Amino acid sequence: MNRGDDRRLVYSTDPKDKVVDRKGKDGDQKNKVNQSVDLEKLQVIFRLEKNGRGGKTVTILSALPKNDQFLSDFTKELKTKCGTGGTYKILDTFGEIEIQGDKRDQIKKILTARGIKFRGM
């Protein structure tokens, strides 16, 4: 069965069909990305923002590495453990995570448990 790059396998009972990530690797991709980011050298900067958000508070973590997979996984972990929404951005010089609400205390506990240094509020 010949598939183009714009298609992906949704369901198949054929054991020869193997679903491969778009990166071209199997499940080992996540482990390699996390190993490439040195958590001991990171120093996350906290800040709170309200401007331009309709009065809602957002906790921002900046000075993160510009690694898309790392930011995606770390954002998902923070959102799950804080019980709120959020997103990440890759800027020119660093990555940035936005978590809805004032979740500084919860995020600081998570960062301490992972061995990541932080500064700011």
N, C-alpha and C positions, 0 to 999 in steps of 0.2 A: 504494500500500500504506500503510495508516494504522497507525502504531505508537504505542502509549501511552508515557508516560514511564518505566514500569517495565520496558520491553522494550528490547533492543538487537539490532542486526543481527549475526548470527553469521557467515553466509556468504551471498554472493549473487554471481551472475555478471552481474546487470543493471548496466550502467554508470551508470544514474541513481541507484542506491543509493549513498549516501555516508555513511561512518561518521564521526560527529562526537563529540568528547569530551563528557563530561557537563557540562563548564563552558560548552559552547556554541561553542567555538572549535576550529579545527583545530590543527595542530602548532605554531603560533606562540605558543601559550599559555605554553610552557616558557621561551622566550626573553624574553617580556615580564616574567615573574615574576623571572627572574634579573637583569634590568635594573632592576627596581624596588627590589631590595635592594642598598644601597651597601656593598660589601665593605670599602672603606677605613675606614669608620666603625665597623665591628664590632670588638669586643674580646671574644674567647672566654675563658671561665674554665674551667680544667681542675680536676678533682678525681677521686680514686679512692674507691670505696665497696666495702665488703665486708659491711656490716651487712644482715641480713635476706635474704641471697642464698646461704645455705648454704656460706659460706666462699669463694665465687667472687668474683673481683675484676672490677669494671666501671669503665671509664673514662667519665667524664661530662663533656660539654661543655655549659656553660650560658651564659646571657646572649645567646642567639641571637634573631633576630627571630621574631615570631609569624606567620610566613608558612608555611602548610601545604605548598605546592608546593616552596618553597625547602628546608624541612626534609626533605621526602621525598627530593628529588634529592640533597641533600648527604649524608644518611644512607646512601643507596644507594651513592654514590661512596666514602664511608669504609669501608663494609662490604666492598666489592669490593676496594679497595686494601689493606685490612688482612687480608683473608681470614678474616673472622669474622662473627658475627651482631651484631645491634643493633636499636635502635628509636628513635623520637623521641616526644616528648610536647610538647603545647602547654599551658603552665601559665598562671596568671592574668596574669603580667607579662612572661614571656619564653618562648622555646622551649628545649628541652633534648634532647640526643642522648646515648644510652647505647650504648657499644660494649663488647662482651664482651672481657674480658681487659685486661691492662696494655699498651695500645698507644700510650702517650704519645709515644714517639720517632717512630713512623710518622705519627701524626696531626699532630705538630708540623711534619714535613717537608711534608705535604700543605697545611697552613695557610700555611706560608711560601711555597710555590709559588703559592698563590692570592692572596697579598698580604693575608691576614687576620691581625690582631694577636691575641696570646694572652698570658695570664698564668696563674699558678698553678704547678703542679708541672712 
